[in-house]
Amino acid sequence: MSALQLRRRERKGTPEGWPASVHPVLQQVYAARGVLTPAQVEHRLARMLSPQTLGGMNQAIDLLVEAIRGDWTILIAGDYDCDGATGTAVAVRGLRLLGARRVSYAIPNRFVHGYGLSPALVESLQPTPQLIVTVDNGVASVAGVAAAKARGIRVIVTDHHLPGEQLPACDAMVNPNLAGDPFPSKMLAGVGVMFYLLLALRARMYPSDHPDREGHEAAVQKSVRPDLSALLDLVALGTVADLVPLDFNNRVLVEAGLQRIRGGRACAGITALVESGKRSLATLCASDLGFAVGPRLNAAGRLEDMRLGVECLLTDDVGQARRYAEQLSAINLERRDLQASMVAEAERMVVGLTDIEAIGVALYEPSWHAGVIGLVASKLKDRLHRPVIAFAPASEDDTDSLRGSARSISGFHIRDALAAIDARQPGLIERFGGHAMAAGLSLKAIDYPRFAAAFDAIARELIEPERLQAVLYTDGELPPGAASLALARQLRQAGPWGQAFPEPLFDNLFDCASWKVMGERHLRLQLRDPRDGALHEAVMFNAYHGQPPPPRLRAAYELTINDWQGRETPRLLLRHIEPA
């Protein structure tokens, strides 16, 4: 494995008020994440932040009410990733529940229309809708919104990406990350923003508790009020897959969605995707959404057309959902093969990189696929612990333009870095947008060398040398005898774990009692705890490189459940080992 420093998380206070049924280890895990009392993990929907505190709501609702009551044609303009696909499905399903009869959707093809509500996407819309509602995009769609307005189309933008210097001239915009927006959490995914807009729209259209209504009318209104909680499985999937931080409000949304799935109440598409990923519906957790379900949807947008993914999420036909899920799984296998070859090529390109001064790493290969470069950047970022941008030709027909996908490390805001380059060298970057940890951009192929130098320069300027040391944070040692099935079950059920609320990770000293290779690259081990002699089953994926594990080692691991053939046993999932 690459050089890695293990560091233990500091507890942010003393746990208080926990019932005896909550394992002391779990209490300490929570404390290291700032959760000190049971109330802080009461993920009830009643504790969600109010939709009314999200800016831009009134203007958006006014227009949606007019559209629904006027029977307008409404088009949802989504995005080609999992957040965009789930957000599109939430918008279509939700608006139909609230009375909209003529709702359709469009997802841009990244190789034809580019990103978001582009002029090319607007031009392709036939017939012309009366209202466009964007999901997970739009805050940077200045030209696309202008093109829509020129055709007489009204536009509502719902997004969560950071705004640029200029906002589109839309009719309404809902985005918690706009400057001055009062919404207490800035962490909503695009699907979360859309869900909040639907909640606020329902409150306007079905004011069952309005004091001016007579009791009978209020009761009738309340009885027919659409149940938007039916959309929470989609909200959970999009939130986890988009890697937004799981603050309290997002954990409420994700936990509610997981409960629907575990209870057998998920939509047909999610059920089919879970089954295709060989996961259990009854015990599904957030990591299953992130590693088994999300990639199957994302693969369609990366290699083909995300409409397939959206259709899977919109159908109520179980058989059709399974057929869509099979297609998505096949595309995902193709994506994995393509990704493996591209990552291997990228790794050959950076051999010896740590011996030179490049801090901001830019990579370009003319044969790469633009739909997979984000995964390449992510893999290389993890290996090198440096910000990485991978580039590919914009399309087979346009090799003069490049698309780049960026992934960053903690402490280096990648979108702000791109903005700084853009300010210093206007015109070098054609378009860019994103977040602190991930961004996308486009530029001319002829300008790639100049951009690579500029990116390295800004990274060397802003990244302190100590941040280039990869650190793996753990929750410390498990006490002797603590690695039990009971604790593994509590940890699995205790989340939802995810971005900024990480899975519990422990580190202990072990003796390697035995080991063998699974497949060609994985390890199965028996580890002995020298404190009490207890043996623990362990696995480590993609860890065998021809050498045996050390006889005595320190391992960072998750305590998981192995349910092989229906029999549950505790198992250590190793994330890092080093000689002790």
MARKE-364560 format. One line per field, with one value per residue (C-alpha): residue number from 1; residue in three letters; chain; x, y, z. Coordinates in steps of 0.5 Angstrom, whole numbers, plus 500, padded with zeros to 3 digits. Example, Ala and Ser with C-alpha at 12.3 -4.5 7.8 and 13.67 -1.06 7.14 Angstrom:
2
k = (1/2)
r = (ALA/SER)
c = (A/A)
xx = (525/527)
yy = (491/498)
zz = (516/514)
//
This chain:
580
k = (1/2/3/4/5/6/7/8/9/10/11/12/13/14/15/16/17/18/19/20/21/22/23/24/25/26/27/28/29/30/31/32/33/34/35/36/37/38/39/40/41/42/43/44/45/46/47/48/49/50/51/52/53/54/55/56/57/58/59/60/61/62/63/64/65/66/67/68/69/70/71/72/73/74/75/76/77/78/79/80/81/82/83/84/85/86/87/88/89/90/91/92/93/94/95/96/97/98/99/100/101/102/103/104/105/106/107/108/109/110/111/112/113/114/115/116/117/118/119/120/121/122/123/124/125/126/127/128/129/130/131/132/133/134/135/136/137/138/139/140/141/142/143/144/145/146/147/148/149/150/151/152/153/154/155/156/157/158/159/160/161/162/163/164/165/166/167/168/169/170/171/172/173/174/175/176/177/178/179/180/181/182/183/184/185/186/187/188/189/190/191/192/193/194/195/196/197/198/199/200/201/202/203/204/205/206/207/208/209/210/211/212/213/214/215/216/217/218/219/220/221/222/223/224/225/226/227/228/229/230/231/232/233/234/235/236/237/238/239/240/241/242/243/244/245/246/247/248/249/250/251/252/253/254/255/256/257/258/259/260/261/262/263/264/265/266/267/268/269/270/271/272/273/274/275/276/277/278/279/280/281/282/283/284/285/286/287/288/289/290/291/292/293/294/295/296/297/298/299/300/301/302/303/304/305/306/307/308/309/310/311/312/313/314/315/316/317/318/319/320/321/322/323/324/325/326/327/328/329/330/331/332/333/334/335/336/337/338/339/340/341/342/343/344/345/346/347/348/349/350/351/352/353/354/355/356/357/358/359/360/361/362/363/364/365/366/367/368/369/370/371/372/373/374/375/376/377/378/379/380/381/382/383/384/385/386/387/388/389/390/391/392/393/394/395/396/397/398/399/400/401/402/403/404/405/406/407/408/409/410/411/412/413/414/415/416/417/418/419/420/421/422/423/424/425/426/427/428/429/430/431/432/433/434/435/436/437/438/439/440/441/442/443/444/445/446/447/448/449/450/451/452/453/454/455/456/457/458/459/460/461/462/463/464/465/466/467/468/469/470/471/472/473/474/475/476/477/478/479/480/481/482/483/484/485/486/487/488/489/490/491/492/493/494/495/496/497/498/499/500/501/502/503/504/505/506/507/508/509/510/511/512/513/514/515/516/517/518/519/520/521/522/523/524/525/526/527/528/529/530/531/532/533/534/535/536/537/538/539/540/541/542/543/544/545/546/547/548/549/550/551/552/553/554/555/556/557/558/559/560/561/562/563/564/565/566/567/568/569/570/571/572/573/574/575/576/577/578/579/580)
r = (MET/SER/ALA/LEU/GLN/LEU/ARG/ARG/ARG/GLU/ARG/LYS/GLY/THR/PRO/GLU/GLY/TRP/PRO/ALA/SER/VAL/HIS/PRO/VAL/LEU/GLN/GLN/VAL/TYR/ALA/ALA/ARG/GLY/VAL/LEU/THR/PRO/ALA/GLN/VAL/GLU/HIS/ARG/LEU/ALA/ARG/MET/LEU/SER/PRO/GLN/THR/LEU/GLY/GLY/MET/ASN/GLN/ALA/ILE/ASP/LEU/LEU/VAL/GLU/ALA/ILE/ARG/GLY/ASP/TRP/THR/ILE/LEU/ILE/ALA/GLY/ASP/TYR/ASP/CYS/ASP/GLY/ALA/THR/GLY/THR/ALA/VAL/ALA/VAL/ARG/GLY/LEU/ARG/LEU/LEU/GLY/ALA/ARG/ARG/VAL/SER/TYR/ALA/ILE/PRO/ASN/ARG/PHE/VAL/HIS/GLY/TYR/GLY/LEU/SER/PRO/ALA/LEU/VAL/GLU/SER/LEU/GLN/PRO/THR/PRO/GLN/LEU/ILE/VAL/THR/VAL/ASP/ASN/GLY/VAL/ALA/SER/VAL/ALA/GLY/VAL/ALA/ALA/ALA/LYS/ALA/ARG/GLY/ILE/ARG/VAL/ILE/VAL/THR/ASP/HIS/HIS/LEU/PRO/GLY/GLU/GLN/LEU/PRO/ALA/CYS/ASP/ALA/MET/VAL/ASN/PRO/ASN/LEU/ALA/GLY/ASP/PRO/PHE/PRO/SER/LYS/MET/LEU/ALA/GLY/VAL/GLY/VAL/MET/PHE/TYR/LEU/LEU/LEU/ALA/LEU/ARG/ALA/ARG/MET/TYR/PRO/SER/ASP/HIS/PRO/ASP/ARG/GLU/GLY/HIS/GLU/ALA/ALA/VAL/GLN/LYS/SER/VAL/ARG/PRO/ASP/LEU/SER/ALA/LEU/LEU/ASP/LEU/VAL/ALA/LEU/GLY/THR/VAL/ALA/ASP/LEU/VAL/PRO/LEU/ASP/PHE/ASN/ASN/ARG/VAL/LEU/VAL/GLU/ALA/GLY/LEU/GLN/ARG/ILE/ARG/GLY/GLY/ARG/ALA/CYS/ALA/GLY/ILE/THR/ALA/LEU/VAL/GLU/SER/GLY/LYS/ARG/SER/LEU/ALA/THR/LEU/CYS/ALA/SER/ASP/LEU/GLY/PHE/ALA/VAL/GLY/PRO/ARG/LEU/ASN/ALA/ALA/GLY/ARG/LEU/GLU/ASP/MET/ARG/LEU/GLY/VAL/GLU/CYS/LEU/LEU/THR/ASP/ASP/VAL/GLY/GLN/ALA/ARG/ARG/TYR/ALA/GLU/GLN/LEU/SER/ALA/ILE/ASN/LEU/GLU/ARG/ARG/ASP/LEU/GLN/ALA/SER/MET/VAL/ALA/GLU/ALA/GLU/ARG/MET/VAL/VAL/GLY/LEU/THR/ASP/ILE/GLU/ALA/ILE/GLY/VAL/ALA/LEU/TYR/GLU/PRO/SER/TRP/HIS/ALA/GLY/VAL/ILE/GLY/LEU/VAL/ALA/SER/LYS/LEU/LYS/ASP/ARG/LEU/HIS/ARG/PRO/VAL/ILE/ALA/PHE/ALA/PRO/ALA/SER/GLU/ASP/ASP/THR/ASP/SER/LEU/ARG/GLY/SER/ALA/ARG/SER/ILE/SER/GLY/PHE/HIS/ILE/ARG/ASP/ALA/LEU/ALA/ALA/ILE/ASP/ALA/ARG/GLN/PRO/GLY/LEU/ILE/GLU/ARG/PHE/GLY/GLY/HIS/ALA/MET/ALA/ALA/GLY/LEU/SER/LEU/LYS/ALA/ILE/ASP/TYR/PRO/ARG/PHE/ALA/ALA/ALA/PHE/ASP/ALA/ILE/ALA/ARG/GLU/LEU/ILE/GLU/PRO/GLU/ARG/LEU/GLN/ALA/VAL/LEU/TYR/THR/ASP/GLY/GLU/LEU/PRO/PRO/GLY/ALA/ALA/SER/LEU/ALA/LEU/ALA/ARG/GLN/LEU/ARG/GLN/ALA/GLY/PRO/TRP/GLY/GLN/ALA/PHE/PRO/GLU/PRO/LEU/PHE/ASP/ASN/LEU/PHE/ASP/CYS/ALA/SER/TRP/LYS/VAL/MET/GLY/GLU/ARG/HIS/LEU/ARG/LEU/GLN/LEU/ARG/ASP/PRO/ARG/ASP/GLY/ALA/LEU/HIS/GLU/ALA/VAL/MET/PHE/ASN/ALA/TYR/HIS/GLY/GLN/PRO/PRO/PRO/PRO/ARG/LEU/ARG/ALA/ALA/TYR/GLU/LEU/THR/ILE/ASN/ASP/TRP/GLN/GLY/ARG/GLU/THR/PRO/ARG/LEU/LEU/LEU/ARG/HIS/ILE/GLU/PRO/ALA)
c = (A/A/A/A/A/A/A/A/A/A/A/A/A/A/A/A/A/A/A/A/A/A/A/A/A/A/A/A/A/A/A/A/A/A/A/A/A/A/A/A/A/A/A/A/A/A/A/A/A/A/A/A/A/A/A/A/A/A/A/A/A/A/A/A/A/A/A/A/A/A/A/A/A/A/A/A/A/A/A/A/A/A/A/A/A/A/A/A/A/A/A/A/A/A/A/A/A/A/A/A/A/A/A/A/A/A/A/A/A/A/A/A/A/A/A/A/A/A/A/A/A/A/A/A/A/A/A/A/A/A/A/A/A/A/A/A/A/A/A/A/A/A/A/A/A/A/A/A/A/A/A/A/A/A/A/A/A/A/A/A/A/A/A/A/A/A/A/A/A/A/A/A/A/A/A/A/A/A/A/A/A/A/A/A/A/A/A/A/A/A/A/A/A/A/A/A/A/A/A/A/A/A/A/A/A/A/A/A/A/A/A/A/A/A/A/A/A/A/A/A/A/A/A/A/A/A/A/A/A/A/A/A/A/A/A/A/A/A/A/A/A/A/A/A/A/A/A/A/A/A/A/A/A/A/A/A/A/A/A/A/A/A/A/A/A/A/A/A/A/A/A/A/A/A/A/A/A/A/A/A/A/A/A/A/A/A/A/A/A/A/A/A/A/A/A/A/A/A/A/A/A/A/A/A/A/A/A/A/A/A/A/A/A/A/A/A/A/A/A/A/A/A/A/A/A/A/A/A/A/A/A/A/A/A/A/A/A/A/A/A/A/A/A/A/A/A/A/A/A/A/A/A/A/A/A/A/A/A/A/A/A/A/A/A/A/A/A/A/A/A/A/A/A/A/A/A/A/A/A/A/A/A/A/A/A/A/A/A/A/A/A/A/A/A/A/A/A/A/A/A/A/A/A/A/A/A/A/A/A/A/A/A/A/A/A/A/A/A/A/A/A/A/A/A/A/A/A/A/A/A/A/A/A/A/A/A/A/A/A/A/A/A/A/A/A/A/A/A/A/A/A/A/A/A/A/A/A/A/A/A/A/A/A/A/A/A/A/A/A/A/A/A/A/A/A/A/A/A/A/A/A/A/A/A/A/A/A/A/A/A/A/A/A/A/A/A/A/A/A/A/A/A/A/A/A/A/A/A/A/A/A/A/A/A/A/A/A/A/A/A/A/A/A/A/A/A/A/A/A/A/A/A/A/A/A/A/A/A/A/A/A/A/A/A/A/A/A/A/A/A/A/A/A/A/A/A/A/A/A/A/A/A/A/A/A/A/A/A/A/A/A/A/A/A/A/A/A/A/A/A)
xx = (500/502/505/500/499/494/492/486/480/479/473/469/466/463/458/452/445/446/442/445/443/448/455/460/464/459/458/465/465/459/463/469/464/461/455/454/447/441/438/443/442/434/433/426/423/419/426/428/429/423/423/420/427/430/431/427/422/416/417/418/412/408/410/409/402/400/403/399/393/394/395/402/407/413/420/425/432/436/443/447/449/446/444/441/437/434/432/429/425/423/421/417/413/412/409/405/403/401/397/401/398/403/410/416/424/430/437/443/448/454/457/452/449/455/453/446/441/445/443/444/439/434/434/433/427/421/415/417/415/412/416/423/425/432/435/442/444/442/446/452/447/447/447/442/437/438/436/430/427/428/424/418/420/419/425/426/433/434/441/446/452/456/455/459/460/454/447/442/436/431/424/426/432/432/439/442/449/447/450/446/441/438/438/442/445/449/449/443/444/440/435/434/433/428/425/424/421/416/414/414/409/405/404/402/397/394/394/390/392/390/386/381/379/372/373/370/374/381/379/378/384/388/385/387/394/399/404/411/415/414/420/425/428/430/432/437/440/442/444/449/451/453/458/455/457/452/450/444/439/442/442/435/433/438/435/428/429/433/427/423/427/428/421/419/416/422/420/421/427/431/429/431/438/439/437/442/447/447/445/439/433/432/439/441/445/448/454/450/447/454/458/452/446/449/455/450/446/452/454/449/450/458/458/451/444/442/435/435/437/431/426/428/427/420/417/412/412/417/419/420/425/429/430/432/437/440/442/445/449/451/453/457/461/463/465/469/473/474/476/481/485/485/487/492/495/494/498/504/504/505/511/516/511/513/520/518/515/508/503/497/497/494/493/491/491/487/484/481/473/470/465/470/475/472/473/481/482/479/483/490/488/487/494/498/494/495/489/488/485/484/482/479/477/470/467/470/468/471/478/480/476/478/473/477/474/478/478/482/484/482/484/485/478/478/473/476/483/480/477/483/486/481/482/489/489/482/480/484/478/472/467/468/464/463/465/471/473/470/469/469/472/473/478/482/487/492/492/493/500/499/493/497/503/498/494/501/503/496/497/504/502/496/497/502/507/504/497/501/502/496/492/487/483/481/477/483/483/477/478/479/473/469/469/463/457/452/457/458/450/450/455/451/445/447/449/447/455/458/461/463/460/465/464/467/474/479/486/489/496/495/499/498/496/494/493/491/489/482/482/488/488/485/487/483/487/486/489/490/490/496/492/488/489/483/482/479/477/479/479/483/481/486/491/495/502/506/508/505/503/507/507/506/502/498/491/486/479/472/468/463/458/459/453/455/450/445/450/452/459/463/469/474/474/482/483/490/496/503/509/509)
yy = (500/507/511/513/516/513/518/517/522/526/526/532/531/526/522/523/520/514/508/501/498/502/499/504/503/506/512/513/513/518/522/523/525/531/527/526/525/521/527/528/521/522/522/523/527/531/534/536/543/547/548/555/557/556/562/563/558/563/565/558/556/562/559/552/553/557/552/546/550/552/545/548/543/542/539/537/538/534/532/525/523/519/525/528/522/521/528/528/522/525/532/528/523/529/534/528/527/534/535/536/532/534/533/530/530/531/529/532/527/529/528/532/537/538/539/542/546/548/552/545/542/547/547/540/540/539/541/547/546/552/551/548/546/544/539/539/544/551/556/556/556/563/562/556/560/566/561/558/565/567/561/564/559/560/557/555/553/548/547/546/547/554/560/563/571/571/568/566/571/565/566/563/560/555/554/553/556/562/568/570/564/563/556/553/547/548/541/538/534/536/531/534/541/538/534/541/545/539/540/547/547/541/546/552/547/543/548/543/547/554/557/560/554/551/544/540/543/542/535/533/537/533/526/527/531/527/523/525/521/516/519/518/512/516/522/517/514/521/524/518/517/525/524/531/531/527/533/532/534/529/524/525/524/518/514/515/513/507/505/505/500/496/496/493/500/502/504/498/501/502/495/492/495/493/486/486/489/482/486/485/489/488/490/495/501/507/504/499/505/508/502/497/502/509/506/502/509/513/508/510/517/516/511/512/515/517/516/509/510/515/510/505/510/512/505/502/495/490/486/492/495/488/489/496/494/488/493/498/492/490/498/498/492/495/502/498/495/501/505/499/500/508/508/503/507/513/510/508/516/518/513/517/523/523/525/531/537/537/538/539/533/534/528/527/522/522/515/516/516/523/519/516/521/523/516/516/523/520/513/517/523/517/514/520/524/530/534/531/533/528/530/527/529/532/527/523/528/534/532/540/541/537/536/535/532/534/531/534/533/536/543/545/548/545/550/556/554/554/561/563/561/563/570/570/568/570/565/559/555/556/553/550/549/544/544/544/537/536/540/540/544/545/548/547/542/547/550/544/545/552/550/544/549/554/548/546/553/554/548/549/556/554/547/547/541/537/536/532/527/522/521/515/517/511/511/507/500/496/493/485/481/487/485/481/480/484/490/489/489/496/499/497/500/506/511/513/513/517/523/527/522/516/509/507/505/501/500/494/490/483/477/474/466/465/467/466/469/470/470/474/480/479/476/472/472/470/475/473/479/478/481/475/470/471/469/474/472/478/480/485/487/489/488/482/484/477/478/475/480/481/476/482/488/494/494/499/496/496/491/488/482/476/473/467/462/466/465/471/472/478/480/485/489/491/498/499/494/496/492/493)
zz = (500/499/505/510/517/522/526/532/532/538/542/542/549/553/552/556/557/553/555/557/550/546/546/550/543/539/544/543/536/536/541/536/531/535/537/545/546/544/541/536/533/533/525/525/519/524/526/519/517/515/507/508/511/504/499/493/495/494/487/485/488/485/478/480/482/476/472/475/475/468/466/463/460/465/463/468/466/470/470/468/474/480/484/477/475/482/483/476/478/485/481/476/481/486/481/478/485/486/480/474/468/463/466/462/463/459/461/457/453/456/449/445/449/454/462/465/461/455/449/445/450/450/442/442/446/441/443/446/454/457/464/465/472/473/478/480/475/472/477/472/466/464/456/457/461/456/450/454/455/448/446/451/456/464/468/475/477/483/484/490/486/488/484/479/478/474/475/470/469/471/474/480/483/489/492/499/497/494/497/503/503/510/510/516/512/505/504/501/494/488/490/497/494/489/495/499/493/493/500/500/494/498/504/499/495/501/507/511/518/515/521/516/513/516/519/514/508/512/514/506/504/509/507/500/501/497/501/499/504/498/495/500/498/491/496/500/494/491/497/499/491/491/497/500/507/512/517/521/516/511/515/517/509/508/514/512/505/508/512/506/503/508/509/502/500/495/488/483/480/487/489/482/483/490/488/482/486/490/497/502/502/509/512/507/509/506/504/500/496/495/492/489/487/485/480/476/475/474/469/464/464/464/457/454/456/463/460/462/469/470/466/471/477/474/472/477/473/477/471/467/473/473/465/466/472/468/462/467/471/464/462/469/468/461/465/470/465/462/468/470/463/464/471/470/464/469/474/469/467/474/476/480/481/488/486/482/484/481/487/482/477/471/466/459/454/447/448/454/455/458/462/466/467/474/477/474/478/484/484/482/488/493/491/490/496/491/487/480/474/468/461/455/448/449/444/438/433/437/439/439/446/452/458/465/472/478/485/491/498/504/505/497/495/487/485/488/485/478/479/481/475/471/474/472/465/463/457/459/462/457/463/470/476/482/489/494/493/486/479/472/467/459/455/448/447/445/452/456/457/459/464/467/469/472/476/479/480/484/488/490/492/496/499/505/505/511/507/502/507/507/514/515/522/526/532/536/539/540/547/548/546/543/536/537/532/537/536/529/528/532/528/522/524/527/521/516/515/509/507/513/518/516/518/524/523/528/529/533/533/531/529/522/524/517/510/503/496/494/486/484/488/495/502/507/513/521/525/533/538/542/548/549/543/540/533/528/521/516/509/505/497/492/497/494/490/491/498/504/509/515/521/526/523/525/521/520/519/520/524/519/518/514/512/508/506/511/517/520/523/525/520/520/513/513/510/511/514/516/519/527)
//
